Amino acid sequence: MEEVKFTVLASGSSGNAAYLETPNSRLLIDCGISAKRIREALLNLDRTPERLDGILITHEHSDHVSGLKVLAAKLGIPVYCNRHTAGEIRRIHDTNFDFRLVETGNAFEIGDLNVDTFPIPHDAIDPMGFVLHTPEGRIGFLTDMGHGTRLVADRVRAAEVLLLETNHDVDLLNNDPRRPWSLKQRILSRHGHLSNEGAANLLEQLVHPELQHIYCAHLSRECNTPDLARTEIHAQLSKLGASFVNVEVTSPRQPCQTLGLSGNKVAIKAEKTVATPSIAL
């Protein structure tokens, strides 16, 4: 069996995208950075956007879809999302896409990949989370989520790899003089973004013996730090007797190292990463 490879290309308020490759499928999950950056990152992995089988979209916010017009529309790459999200993307970009519509809560297949979808609480029109069932393991995809629900926990509990939003530190957010109170309320709301503490609390429902790798995702540059997110998640994992889980913090500026899944085991691959310019959040 060939190895499954997963690479977070970028994650943060300025843009989100990840690449998943199975023996028979090559996909992006979200397309919130420029087509140029995506092409550079894929070329660094000896891949090209022209070989993509599809792009999965969690929701319509610009940091998840800003690269679609140049990448998907120009190359004719299928875009998988629900009907409401497709309508918003069409309105935002004012262009035609090869939409492959899915219903939130249903599963669908792309090649040898089964994609399980479920609703998540966020202030978008119809946001979705994913569990990506690959031939070598499951990847849970939870980003832009205001709070954990029982449904979310039930869907992703069996994942060996988990991308989990750790957007902000509550104290840093509350004390940030550059954000108005209305924005702070939105971020802190049950349809906003998970804090480090909120993500850690959710792990009480997600940790299981087969969980091997957690990505701390969608960090705010101004209201969080990699050390704060990592420390909070490590502390909770230790409390839950799950110190065996690897924790990696994502970046909005450059890809993470590729994660290889083989026989339900995961390992970081020492592959080059593309240096990309700093983008303010």
ROTITOR-357475 format. One record per residue (C-alpha): residue in one letter; x, z, y. Coordinates in steps of 0.05 Angstrom, whole numbers, plus 5000, padded with zeros to 4 digits. Each point is the difference from the previous one (the first is absolute). Example, Ala and Ser with C-alpha at 12.3 -4.5 7.8 and 13.67 -1.06 7.14 Angstrom:
BEGIN
A524651564910;S502749875069;
END
This chain:
BEGIN
M500050005000;E502749815069;E500750555051;V494950125055;K503050065070;F496950345061;T503149995070;V497150335062;L502149495054;A497650435059;S495550595011;G498050315066;S495349945059;S503649375022;G498949634935;N499050054926;A501649554941;A502150074928;Y502049514945;L498150064927;E502749554945;T497850004928;P501949494946;N494249555021;S498150215071;R503250065069;L496050355053;L500350315069;I496050635014;D498349965074;C503249535049;G501150405064;I506949765019;S502149315024;A500449424952;K507349935020;R501550714978;I496249914935;R503749354985;E506850335015;A498350594955;L497649564943;L506149555006;N504350624994;L496650114932;D501249264982;R492649865009;T496049585049;P493050075031;E498149324971;R500150314930;L495050555018;D493750014958;G496150405051;I499750535054;L495950634991;I497250305064;T498050745006;H496649925068;E499949595064;H504350415048;S505649605032;D505650394967;H497349744933;V498149285017;S504149765059;G504349534958;L494249674964;K498849415047;V507049734996;L501250184928;A493549934961;A496449475041;K506049555007;L502050044927;G493050044971;I501350664965;P493650334973;V497950635037;Y496450534958;C495550475039;N492750215005;R494849615039;H499850465061;T507650005007;A500249244993;G495049935057;E504350435045;I506449634982;R496649335014;R497750275068;I506850295018;H504149384981;D494749475014;T502549584942;N498149824928;F503050364940;D499349904926;F496050644991;R498850264929;L494650515013;V499550644959;E495050565003;T502750685017;G499750434937;N500849424952;A506249774963;F502849294997;E505849644967;I505749585027;G504249734943;D502450594958;L498150505054;N493550405002;V498150275069;D495450595004;T496850105069;F496650605031;P497650215070;I504450445043;P498050405062;H503049655061;D497349725065;A500049284978;I493949584980;D500850064924;P506950264982;M502449994927;G505250344958;F503149684939;V502550194931;L504349424976;H500149994924;T506349634980;P502549854930;E505150575009;G496150535038;R495250175056;I501250025075;G495250395045;F499449755072;L497350505050;T501549865073;D496050105064;M495550544972;G497050585039;H499050474941;G500249994924;T493449934963;R498250154928;L499049264988;V507049835027;A503150554957;D496349764938;R502249285009;V507450125013;R501350614957;A503149604943;A504949615043;E507450054984;V501949765070;L496350235062;L500449755072;L497050575040;E498950045075;T503950565035;N498549785071;H501450595044;D502050725008;V494150365030;D504150425049;L504049395025;L493549625009;N496550555038;N506050115045;D501349265014;P499149905076;R499549244993;R493649994959;P493250155033;W495650524967;S495049464978;L505449654960;K502450664969;Q492850144979;R499449324968;I506550094961;L498150704978;S492949824981;R497549914929;H500249245011;G506950015033;H506750114967;L502850494949;S505050515026;N505950234959;E496150624982;G493749604983;A504049554954;A503350604967;N493250334989;L497349364968;L505750024950;E496650604967;Q495049494973;L504949444987;V506050294964;H500449884926;P505649974949;E500949245004;L500549985076;Q507249785014;H500749755072;I496750145067;Y501049595063;C498650385065;A496849455040;H497549815070;L504150525037;S499150065076;R506749935034;E498150475057;C495850514961;N503850054935;T506949964970;P502449804931;D502850704988;L493350335017;A496049554955;R505050054942;T500650765006;E492450104999;I499149564939;H505950294963;A497550715013;Q493149834972;L502949654939;S504450614986;K493950465007;L496249564951;G505749994950;A501249265012;S507149995028;F501449444952;V496449515047;N504649575044;V498249995074;E501949435046;V498249935074;T498249305024;S502349675065;P496549535049;R506649655013;Q503049824933;P497949944927;C500850554949;Q504349854940;T496349654945;L496650444948;G500249734930;L494750194948;S501749894927;G496650344942;N496350475048;K506750245027;V502049875072;A506949925030;I502849825068;K503649344999;A506349935043;E497849375035;K501849805071;T495150145056;V498949595062;A501850335066;T494349885049;P499550175074;S497450675022;I492750005019;A497150565042;L493950364973;
END
